[in-house]
Amino acid sequence: MINKNRYVFGPVPSRRLGISLGVDLIPYKTCNLNCLYCECGPTTRHINTRDRFADPREVSIQVREAVQAASHIDHITFSGSGEPTLSIDLGTIIREIRGFTGVPIAVLTNGTLLDRPDVRNDLMDADLVLPSLDAATPETFARINQYHPDLCIEVIIDGLVQFRSEFPNPIWLEVFILEGINTSDPELDALHEAIRRIHPDRVQLNSLDRPPAFPAVVAAPFALLERIRARWEDLPVEIIKRMEHRGDVPRYSQNLENSLVNALQRRPMTLKDLQAISGIAPEEIRHYLDILEKENRIKPMVMNGEIFFQCRD
């Protein structure tokens, strides 16, 4: 079931959040950053002032209808085509949704406004907040994120630290890696120090997976992400970037790939199904699924409240 209402999309399979019902409060593409890698494209409305962009009552109605129609949802996720915390109604809408469903609420944010008490307060009823931090120095922040002139990276980091001290639920911090831009030793050390101060529950390393806003941006090799994870061994780092090349897969096996494809040709299967027939750990199976999905040989889909993978026709 794909909901096509104005403010709600999905449920869709999400690598980070399972079966996710998306809530998009912000007009395309309204943001206070203009990130090189953004899959939504370049920012067309570059603002840093909170405003009302959606009718809270209509959003609530659409979310309620979507929740009632879905057999299962893992998260209701505020994300989409702009920065959710620019919505002055974010907290009101989260609390309204909390009143009619127990489905966990997640918010994806660039984290730039967390120095503001009103923004931090709006997020207090969320179950999970996923901010991002791609640089800890002014020069690299400017280069990667092309920020609104009212922003300052030191203030943003302080806001993340303050939010961590107040928010009682998990924080998963995403760091987008751009080889040659934020991967020098000084840049990685500055990020490491900032992340230690923020103290997130998870640090999620990511790199390019879809066409970026600026075509010159290229994906970081998986091996580079592994080196950064090893460098930050004292942090709770995981890699969420999808595998793109068989050479990136440790101990790659053509026989295992063939076995997975043969199984999916017979019928759609979940990750748990594939684990049962192969005896391989889920994270290793995901590497193969990433590559097959990248090659358009398989696709994920939501069926009966679970994420299935099936071969394309």
N, C-alpha and C positions, 0 to 999 in steps of 0.2 A: 504494500500500500504506500504510494508516494503522494503526500499531501501537497497540493499546489496553491494553498492560500497565500495571501500577500506576505504575511509575516512568518509563516511556518513552512519548513521543508523537511521531507523525510517521512518516516524514519529511514536512515541510511546506515550502512555498515561503516564504522569508524575504527581505524587501527588503534587509536588511543582510548576510545570511550565506548566501544561495543556498538550496540544498536542505539543510534543517536537521533533524537528529534530536534532539528535545528530551529532556533528562533532568531530572526534577523530584524532588528529594530531600526537599522541605519540605512538610509538611501545609498545606493551604489554611486560612487566609491567615495564615501565621506570618512576622512581619517585625519589624525594629526601627524601621521607619518606618511612617507611615500617610499616604502621599502623596495630595494632593488629586486627582491625575490618574490614579491607578492603575486600569488596566483590569480588574484582578482584584477590585476592590471594596475596602471599608474593611478594615483590619487587625483581625482578631478575636483574635489571640494576639500581643500586643505584648511581645516579649522581646528581650534583648540578650545572652543566654548561649548559647554553642555547646552542642549536644547531638546525640545519635544519633536520627535521625528515620526512617532507612531501613536495611534489611539490606544491607550492602555487597555480599555475595555474590549476593543476588537481583538487585540493580541491575546488577551486572556480567553476569550471565547474560542478563538482558533486553536489555541493550545489544548484547551479542555476537549474540544471535538476530536483532535488528533490523538490525544491520549486514550480517549474512550474507544476510538476505532482501531487502535493498534493492539495486537495480541501481547506484545512485550516491548518495553523500552528500557534500556539500561541508563540513559541519561537524557535529560532535556538540556540542550546545549545552546547558550547564547553565543552566536558567532555570526558568520555571513560575510557581507560585502562592505563592512566598515567597522569602526571601533565601538564596541557595545557600551563602554563607559561614557561615551559622549552623550548617551541618552539620559536625560534628567529623570526619566520615568523608570530606569532600570530596577531600582530597589522596590518600587511599588509593584512592578510587574512580577518580580521574583516572589515577593510576599503573597501576591494574589495567587500565583501558581502553587505555592506551598500550601495554600489553604484548601486546595481540592485534589491534590495528589501527593503521594509519598515517593514518586519517582525522583531520584537524585538530580539536583540541578547543578550544572557546570557552566562556568563562564570562561571563554577564551578572550584574553585581553592583551594588548601590547604593554600594559603595566605603567603607562606614562602618567596617569592621573592619580596614582595611589598615594601621592603626597597630600591629596585633598581629603579632609575628614568626611565630606559628604559622599565621595566615591567609595571610600573604605566602608562606610556605614551601609551603603547600598548593597555591598557584596556580603554582608555578614550572614544573610540567610541562605547563601549558596552552600552546597555540599562540597564543591571542589572548584578551585580557581586555578587557571592555567595561564599565567603571564609569560611574557617573553623578555629576553635580554640578550641582545646580539653583540653588544660592545660595552666596555666600561671606560673608554677614553673618549673625550669630545670629538677628536678627529675621526675616529672610526665610526662612532655613532652617527656623525654627519654623513659619512660616505655611504654607509649601509642603509640607514633609515631615513635620511633626508627629512629631518624633523621640522615641525613648526617652530618659528623663531622664539616662541614663548617657553619652549622646553629646554631643560638642562639635564644632562645625564647624571650629574652628581645628585640633583634633587630627585630624579627618578629612582635611583638606587636607594636613597634614604627613604623614599616612599614605600618601596618594596620591603625594606627592613622594618619599617613601622607597621605595615600591613601584617607581616609575619608575626609581630608581637601581639597583634589583636585578633587575628583570624584563627578560630579554633579548629578548623578542618584542614584537609590536605591542600598543599600548594605544589603544583608540578611546574617547574620553570623550564621553558623551552629555550634552547640556545641554537640559533641557526648559523651553521658554519659555512663561510664563504672562503674558499682556499685563496691565500694570498692577500686577504683583506683583514680578517680577524684571527689569523692562525700563526702569527709570529709569536715568538716566546714572550715578548713584553705584553702583547695583547692577551694571550692566554693566561698569563700571570695576573693581569688586571681583572679579567673576568673571574678567575679562580678566587681572588680575594673578595670581589663583590658577592659572589655566590656563597662563600663562607659566611659573610655577614648576613645575607638574606636567609640562609638556612632552610631551603625548600625541602619538602619530603622526597621529591625526585628532581633530577636534572636530566632533561630529555634532549639529546643531541639530534639535530635534524639537518638536512641539506636538501638541495633542489630535487623535487619529485615531479613537478608539473611545469608547464611553460611559465616563465617569470614575467614580471612587469617590464623588465629591461633585458632584451635578448642576449646581451653580452655576458650575463651571469651564467656560470656553469656549475654543475654539481660537484661537490667535494667527494673524492674517492672514499669508499667505505674504510679502507685501511687508515686513512687520516683520522676518521672519527674514532677508530679503535685506539690510535695512538693518543688522542686527546683523552679518551676514557682512562687509559693507563696513566697518563700524566696527572689526572685529577682523581687518583685512586682513593683519596680520603673523602670524596663526595659520592652521593648515591646516583651515579650516572648510568643511564641506559640510552641505547641508540634506537631511535624510532624511524630513521631514514630507511626507505625500502631498498632492498638489494636490486641492482640493475644489471649486473654482469655475473656470469657463472664463475669467472675468475675471482670474484669477491667472496664466494661461498667457501668456508673452510671445509676441506675434505669433500668437495663437490662430487656427486655420484650421478652419472647419466642413468644408471639402473634405477636409482631412487626416483629421479624425475620421471622416467618412463612409467614406473609403477604408480606414481601419483596421478599422472595424466590418464592412464588406463582406468584407474578407479573412478575418476571424475567423468570419464566418458560413459560409464555405466549409469551413474546417477549423481545428482548434487550431494555433496558431503560437507560436514562441518570440520573444523580443525580437530575436534575431538575424535570424529570418525576416522580421519586420516591418521591420527596418532595410533588409534587402535589397530588399524590394518598394517601399519608400517613399523610400529614399535619405536618410532623416532620422536624425540622431544618436540613439543609444539613450536618452540622458537626456531629450531632447525628447519622444520617443515615450512615455516613462514618465509624463509629465504627463497625456497623454491617457488612458492606461490607468488612472491613478489615479482620474480623474473617472468613467470608465466603470465601474470596479469599485465606486466609491462609490455609483453609481446602480443597482448590481446588474444591470448589463447584460452584464458579463463576469465571469469568475472565473479565478484562477490554479490550476494543478494540476500535480502531478508525474507525468510520463510518461517511461518509458525513460531515467531519469536526467537529465532536463532539466525546466525550468519552462516550461510552455505556458500560453497564455491562450486561453480559448474563450468563445463567447457562451453566455449562459444560455438555457434553453428558454423 
